[in-house]
Amino acid sequence: MVVGIGTIVLRIPGNTSLKGKRRVVKRVITRLQNAFNASVAEVGANDSHQRAEIGMALVGNDRRQINSKLDKAVNFVEAMAVAEIIDSEMEIISL
């Protein structure tokens, strides 16, 4: 079994409220869940208006496939153009 874990840190320029941030974060989370069948949640920067940290996890049996899906997920969020990606980290664990 292979588990892929990733975090994406987003900057939401021009946002002035937590309500606006929630709207962007919910959109990103829902689209990632639907496109990649991943477990996705906001995992950090909860009190910041212009910053969000999203975590995701994927499970499979092929390390290359999980790595590819994590890369595609980051590219997918970038292509959405709702926020700027300022950092991303990925880790793959083989059990």
VMD Tcl script that builds the backbone (N, CA, C; Angstrom):
set m [mol new atoms 285]
animate dup $m
set s [atomselect $m all]
$s set {name element resname resid chain x y z} {
  {N N MET 1 A 0.850 -1.174 0.000}
  {CA C MET 1 A 0.000 0.000 0.000}
  {C C MET 1 A 0.894 1.235 0.000}
  {N N VAL 2 A 0.506 2.220 -0.780}
  {CA C VAL 2 A 1.243 3.474 -0.887}
  {C C VAL 2 A 0.302 4.610 -0.501}
  {N N VAL 3 A 0.771 5.492 0.373}
  {CA C VAL 3 A -0.004 6.649 0.807}
  {C C VAL 3 A 0.735 7.904 0.372}
  {N N GLY 4 A 0.047 8.774 -0.336}
  {CA C GLY 4 A 0.612 10.053 -0.737}
  {C C GLY 4 A -0.035 11.165 0.056}
  {N N ILE 5 A 0.801 12.013 0.637}
  {CA C ILE 5 A 0.324 13.128 1.453}
  {C C ILE 5 A 0.877 14.407 0.849}
  {N N GLY 6 A 0.030 15.406 0.698}
  {CA C GLY 6 A 0.494 16.667 0.141}
  {C C GLY 6 A -0.140 17.847 0.835}
  {N N THR 7 A 0.596 18.950 0.877}
  {CA C THR 7 A 0.042 20.209 1.364}
  {C C THR 7 A 0.299 21.279 0.316}
  {N N ILE 8 A -0.654 22.161 0.181}
  {CA C ILE 8 A -0.547 23.289 -0.737}
  {C C ILE 8 A -0.856 24.542 0.068}
  {N N VAL 9 A 0.058 25.503 0.043}
  {CA C VAL 9 A -0.154 26.779 0.721}
  {C C VAL 9 A -0.549 27.797 -0.342}
  {N N LEU 10 A -1.684 28.439 -0.120}
  {CA C LEU 10 A -2.225 29.393 -1.083}
  {C C LEU 10 A -2.201 30.806 -0.527}
  {N N ARG 11 A -1.996 31.760 -1.417}
  {CA C ARG 11 A -2.163 33.176 -1.088}
  {C C ARG 11 A -3.358 33.660 -1.884}
  {N N ILE 12 A -4.294 34.291 -1.195}
  {CA C ILE 12 A -5.517 34.770 -1.829}
  {C C ILE 12 A -5.446 36.299 -1.858}
  {N N PRO 13 A -4.867 36.871 -2.916}
  {CA C PRO 13 A -4.667 38.318 -2.960}
  {C C PRO 13 A -5.998 39.070 -3.048}
  {N N GLY 14 A -6.046 40.208 -2.400}
  {CA C GLY 14 A -7.226 41.053 -2.453}
  {C C GLY 14 A -8.368 40.619 -1.552}
  {N N ASN 15 A -8.205 39.524 -0.850}
  {CA C ASN 15 A -9.260 39.048 0.033}
  {C C ASN 15 A -9.191 39.797 1.360}
  {N N THR 16 A -10.347 40.217 1.870}
  {CA C THR 16 A -10.359 40.993 3.111}
  {C C THR 16 A -11.191 40.360 4.226}
  {N N SER 17 A -11.743 39.181 3.978}
  {CA C SER 17 A -12.583 38.572 5.014}
  {C C SER 17 A -12.406 37.057 5.039}
  {N N LEU 18 A -12.732 36.480 6.188}
  {CA C LEU 18 A -12.701 35.024 6.303}
  {C C LEU 18 A -13.798 34.386 5.452}
  {N N LYS 19 A -14.892 35.106 5.253}
  {CA C LYS 19 A -15.974 34.598 4.411}
  {C C LYS 19 A -15.503 34.428 2.964}
  {N N GLY 20 A -14.765 35.406 2.459}
  {CA C GLY 20 A -14.213 35.307 1.109}
  {C C GLY 20 A -13.205 34.179 0.997}
  {N N LYS 21 A -12.410 34.013 2.046}
  {CA C LYS 21 A -11.429 32.925 2.065}
  {C C LYS 21 A -12.136 31.578 2.051}
  {N N ARG 22 A -13.169 31.428 2.876}
  {CA C ARG 22 A -13.913 30.162 2.925}
  {C C ARG 22 A -14.478 29.795 1.559}
  {N N ARG 23 A -14.951 30.803 0.828}
  {CA C ARG 23 A -15.516 30.560 -0.497}
  {C C ARG 23 A -14.456 29.977 -1.440}
  {N N VAL 24 A -13.255 30.560 -1.429}
  {CA C VAL 24 A -12.162 30.077 -2.281}
  {C C VAL 24 A -11.713 28.689 -1.840}
  {N N VAL 25 A -11.510 28.507 -0.534}
  {CA C VAL 25 A -11.019 27.227 -0.011}
  {C C VAL 25 A -12.029 26.114 -0.281}
  {N N LYS 26 A -13.298 26.381 -0.069}
  {CA C LYS 26 A -14.327 25.362 -0.321}
  {C C LYS 26 A -14.334 24.959 -1.788}
  {N N ARG 27 A -14.182 25.921 -2.678}
  {CA C ARG 27 A -14.153 25.625 -4.115}
  {C C ARG 27 A -12.964 24.726 -4.456}
  {N N VAL 28 A -11.786 25.072 -3.934}
  {CA C VAL 28 A -10.586 24.278 -4.208}
  {C C VAL 28 A -10.747 22.863 -3.649}
  {N N ILE 29 A -11.211 22.746 -2.418}
  {CA C ILE 29 A -11.368 21.433 -1.783}
  {C C ILE 29 A -12.357 20.568 -2.561}
  {N N THR 30 A -13.503 21.114 -2.902}
  {CA C THR 30 A -14.522 20.351 -3.624}
  {C C THR 30 A -14.018 19.889 -4.983}
  {N N ARG 31 A -13.346 20.775 -5.709}
  {CA C ARG 31 A -12.843 20.406 -7.041}
  {C C ARG 31 A -11.762 19.343 -6.939}
  {N N LEU 32 A -10.877 19.427 -5.934}
  {CA C LEU 32 A -9.850 18.396 -5.753}
  {C C LEU 32 A -10.476 17.048 -5.403}
  {N N GLN 33 A -11.451 17.059 -4.509}
  {CA C GLN 33 A -12.119 15.812 -4.126}
  {C C GLN 33 A -12.780 15.154 -5.336}
  {N N ASN 34 A -13.446 15.945 -6.148}
  {CA C ASN 34 A -14.145 15.400 -7.310}
  {C C ASN 34 A -13.189 14.927 -8.396}
  {N N ALA 35 A -12.126 15.672 -8.632}
  {CA C ALA 35 A -11.212 15.348 -9.729}
  {C C ALA 35 A -10.269 14.198 -9.400}
  {N N PHE 36 A -9.859 14.072 -8.132}
  {CA C PHE 36 A -8.822 13.100 -7.780}
  {C C PHE 36 A -9.272 12.050 -6.772}
  {N N ASN 37 A -10.527 12.099 -6.348}
  {CA C ASN 37 A -11.037 11.152 -5.350}
  {C C ASN 37 A -10.101 11.096 -4.137}
  {N N ALA 38 A -9.718 12.271 -3.668}
  {CA C ALA 38 A -8.764 12.398 -2.567}
  {C C ALA 38 A -9.473 12.882 -1.306}
  {N N SER 39 A -8.858 12.607 -0.173}
  {CA C SER 39 A -9.296 13.206 1.086}
  {C C SER 39 A -8.615 14.564 1.176}
  {N N VAL 40 A -9.401 15.625 1.316}
  {CA C VAL 40 A -8.867 16.984 1.274}
  {C C VAL 40 A -9.493 17.801 2.399}
  {N N ALA 41 A -8.675 18.643 3.059}
  {CA C ALA 41 A -9.182 19.507 4.125}
  {C C ALA 41 A -8.275 20.719 4.279}
  {N N GLU 42 A -8.826 21.787 4.852}
  {CA C GLU 42 A -8.001 22.933 5.231}
  {C C GLU 42 A -7.288 22.546 6.520}
  {N N VAL 43 A -5.964 22.646 6.530}
  {CA C VAL 43 A -5.190 22.138 7.664}
  {C C VAL 43 A -4.369 23.204 8.384}
  {N N GLY 44 A -4.393 24.434 7.921}
  {CA C GLY 44 A -3.608 25.461 8.591}
  {C C GLY 44 A -3.997 26.852 8.138}
  {N N ALA 45 A -3.391 27.852 8.780}
  {CA C ALA 45 A -3.629 29.270 8.490}
  {C C ALA 45 A -5.122 29.602 8.582}
  {N N ASN 46 A -5.784 29.042 9.579}
  {CA C ASN 46 A -7.234 29.206 9.697}
  {C C ASN 46 A -7.678 30.635 9.998}
  {N N ASP 47 A -6.849 31.431 10.644}
  {CA C ASP 47 A -7.249 32.784 11.023}
  {C C ASP 47 A -6.727 33.854 10.078}
  {N N SER 48 A -6.056 33.467 9.028}
  {CA C SER 48 A -5.505 34.428 8.073}
  {C C SER 48 A -6.487 34.638 6.922}
  {N N HIS 49 A -6.708 35.906 6.552}
  {CA C HIS 49 A -7.634 36.221 5.463}
  {C C HIS 49 A -7.059 35.904 4.088}
  {N N GLN 50 A -5.752 36.053 3.943}
  {CA C GLN 50 A -5.153 35.941 2.614}
  {C C GLN 50 A -4.266 34.716 2.449}
  {N N ARG 51 A -4.339 33.795 3.361}
  {CA C ARG 51 A -3.487 32.609 3.291}
  {C C ARG 51 A -4.306 31.384 3.699}
  {N N ALA 52 A -4.089 30.281 2.978}
  {CA C ALA 52 A -4.782 29.030 3.295}
  {C C ALA 52 A -3.816 27.879 3.097}
  {N N GLU 53 A -3.947 26.861 3.924}
  {CA C GLU 53 A -3.141 25.656 3.776}
  {C C GLU 53 A -4.092 24.474 3.629}
  {N N ILE 54 A -3.947 23.772 2.519}
  {CA C ILE 54 A -4.825 22.656 2.205}
  {C C ILE 54 A -4.007 21.376 2.206}
  {N N GLY 55 A -4.511 20.355 2.891}
  {CA C GLY 55 A -3.847 19.060 2.928}
  {C C GLY 55 A -4.677 18.025 2.191}
  {N N MET 56 A -3.996 17.065 1.576}
  {CA C MET 56 A -4.711 16.003 0.872}
  {C C MET 56 A -3.971 14.688 1.027}
  {N N ALA 57 A -4.726 13.603 0.894}
  {CA C ALA 57 A -4.146 12.267 0.999}
  {C C ALA 57 A -4.750 11.373 -0.073}
  {N N LEU 58 A -3.889 10.548 -0.656}
  {CA C LEU 58 A -4.295 9.571 -1.670}
  {C C LEU 58 A -3.738 8.212 -1.279}
  {N N VAL 59 A -4.475 7.163 -1.559}
  {CA C VAL 59 A -4.022 5.804 -1.265}
  {C C VAL 59 A -4.099 4.989 -2.548}
  {N N GLY 60 A -3.084 4.171 -2.768}
  {CA C GLY 60 A -3.068 3.307 -3.945}
  {C C GLY 60 A -2.041 2.207 -3.776}
  {N N ASN 61 A -1.761 1.517 -4.869}
  {CA C ASN 61 A -0.781 0.441 -4.791}
  {C C ASN 61 A 0.430 0.671 -5.682}
  {N N ASP 62 A 0.470 1.806 -6.400}
  {CA C ASP 62 A 1.583 2.116 -7.290}
  {C C ASP 62 A 2.169 3.481 -6.921}
  {N N ARG 63 A 3.418 3.475 -6.512}
  {CA C ARG 63 A 4.094 4.702 -6.076}
  {C C ARG 63 A 4.107 5.766 -7.181}
  {N N ARG 64 A 4.389 5.353 -8.418}
  {CA C ARG 64 A 4.445 6.317 -9.528}
  {C C ARG 64 A 3.087 6.955 -9.779}
  {N N GLN 65 A 2.027 6.166 -9.671}
  {CA C GLN 65 A 0.687 6.688 -9.896}
  {C C GLN 65 A 0.313 7.721 -8.826}
  {N N ILE 66 A 0.615 7.436 -7.586}
  {CA C ILE 66 A 0.313 8.368 -6.496}
  {C C ILE 66 A 1.123 9.651 -6.659}
  {N N ASN 67 A 2.403 9.524 -6.988}
  {CA C ASN 67 A 3.249 10.697 -7.209}
  {C C ASN 67 A 2.698 11.544 -8.355}
  {N N SER 68 A 2.287 10.898 -9.427}
  {CA C SER 68 A 1.728 11.598 -10.577}
  {C C SER 68 A 0.436 12.326 -10.208}
  {N N LYS 69 A -0.426 11.673 -9.438}
  {CA C LYS 69 A -1.682 12.308 -9.027}
  {C C LYS 69 A -1.436 13.525 -8.137}
  {N N LEU 70 A -0.465 13.436 -7.242}
  {CA C LEU 70 A -0.152 14.583 -6.387}
  {C C LEU 70 A 0.362 15.750 -7.226}
  {N N ASP 71 A 1.245 15.466 -8.186}
  {CA C ASP 71 A 1.740 16.516 -9.086}
  {C C ASP 71 A 0.596 17.140 -9.879}
  {N N LYS 72 A -0.281 16.295 -10.397}
  {CA C LYS 72 A -1.417 16.791 -11.177}
  {C C LYS 72 A -2.363 17.618 -10.312}
  {N N ALA 73 A -2.508 17.261 -9.052}
  {CA C ALA 73 A -3.379 18.018 -8.151}
  {C C ALA 73 A -2.844 19.434 -7.943}
  {N N VAL 74 A -1.533 19.567 -7.770}
  {CA C VAL 74 A -0.932 20.899 -7.616}
  {C C VAL 74 A -1.139 21.709 -8.893}
  {N N ASN 75 A -0.894 21.095 -10.041}
  {CA C ASN 75 A -1.102 21.783 -11.321}
  {C C ASN 75 A -2.568 22.155 -11.518}
  {N N PHE 76 A -3.465 21.301 -11.067}
  {CA C PHE 76 A -4.901 21.539 -11.167}
  {C C PHE 76 A -5.299 22.786 -10.376}
  {N N VAL 77 A -4.795 22.896 -9.148}
  {CA C VAL 77 A -5.103 24.063 -8.313}
  {C C VAL 77 A -4.532 25.325 -8.955}
  {N N GLU 78 A -3.330 25.228 -9.481}
  {CA C GLU 78 A -2.719 26.380 -10.147}
  {C C GLU 78 A -3.543 26.808 -11.360}
  {N N ALA 79 A -4.047 25.850 -12.124}
  {CA C ALA 79 A -4.844 26.151 -13.315}
  {C C ALA 79 A -6.204 26.760 -12.964}
  {N N MET 80 A -6.695 26.511 -11.753}
  {CA C MET 80 A -7.967 27.101 -11.330}
  {C C MET 80 A -7.872 28.622 -11.259}
  {N N ALA 81 A -6.699 29.142 -10.979}
  {CA C ALA 81 A -6.422 30.584 -10.936}
  {C C ALA 81 A -7.307 31.339 -9.941}
  {N N VAL 82 A -7.669 30.706 -8.828}
  {CA C VAL 82 A -8.434 31.399 -7.789}
  {C C VAL 82 A -7.525 31.897 -6.673}
  {N N ALA 83 A -6.298 31.376 -6.637}
  {CA C ALA 83 A -5.320 31.770 -5.626}
  {C C ALA 83 A -3.929 31.429 -6.150}
  {N N GLU 84 A -2.938 32.064 -5.557}
  {CA C GLU 84 A -1.547 31.826 -5.938}
  {C C GLU 84 A -0.947 30.760 -5.020}
  {N N ILE 85 A -0.300 29.766 -5.612}
  {CA C ILE 85 A 0.381 28.746 -4.813}
  {C C ILE 85 A 1.731 29.306 -4.395}
  {N N ILE 86 A 1.960 29.408 -3.081}
  {CA C ILE 86 A 3.246 29.916 -2.611}
  {C C ILE 86 A 4.151 28.813 -2.084}
  {N N ASP 87 A 3.581 27.628 -1.833}
  {CA C ASP 87 A 4.401 26.498 -1.396}
  {C C ASP 87 A 3.593 25.216 -1.559}
  {N N SER 88 A 4.299 24.141 -1.823}
  {CA C SER 88 A 3.656 22.824 -1.835}
  {C C SER 88 A 4.684 21.786 -1.419}
  {N N GLU 89 A 4.225 20.800 -0.689}
  {CA C GLU 89 A 5.085 19.707 -0.234}
  {C C GLU 89 A 4.355 18.397 -0.458}
  {N N MET 90 A 5.120 17.373 -0.812}
  {CA C MET 90 A 4.549 16.050 -1.011}
  {C C MET 90 A 5.422 15.015 -0.324}
  {N N GLU 91 A 4.771 13.986 0.187}
  {CA C GLU 91 A 5.490 12.875 0.801}
  {C C GLU 91 A 4.767 11.590 0.429}
  {N N ILE 92 A 5.537 10.581 0.100}
  {CA C ILE 92 A 4.960 9.291 -0.251}
  {C C ILE 92 A 5.486 8.252 0.726}
  {N N ILE 93 A 4.568 7.495 1.308}
  {CA C ILE 93 A 4.913 6.488 2.303}
  {C C ILE 93 A 4.489 5.125 1.771}
  {N N SER 94 A 5.412 4.193 1.753}
  {CA C SER 94 A 5.094 2.819 1.348}
  {C C SER 94 A 4.951 1.962 2.598}
  {N N LEU 95 A 3.842 1.272 2.710}
  {CA C LEU 95 A 3.582 0.416 3.871}
  {C C LEU 95 A 3.592 -1.038 3.456}
}
mol reanalyze $m
mol bondsrecalc $m
mol representation Tube
mol addrep $m
